[in-house]
Amino acid sequence: MRVPFSAIFNIQGNGTVSPRTPIEFNGAQLATDESFSEDASVGGTNLGTLKGHDLEVSEANGFISIDGHY
């Protein structure tokens, strides 16, 4: 399913990013109470490269899996 970055992540006023729902990305799992800088590397990918793009996602075992981006 294709969704915008903002449907999966909150961007805070201080520039940090947090997932809106538990996510799994390249083997890394992130809970909603975790926040990080937008240029953080998660599962070997810089999240800043995903910002502003649509994401290809699927859902399994209570996690949203980010499978790719457009």
Sequence and secondary structure as in RCSB ss.txt:
>XXXX:A:sequence
MRVPFSAIFNIQGNGTVSPRTPIEFNGAQLATDESFSEDASVGGTNLGTLKGHDLEVSEANGFISIDGHY
>XXXX:A:secstr
 EEEHHHHEEE TTSEEEESS EEETTEEE TT  EETT EETTEEGGGTTTSEEEEEEETTEEEEEEE 
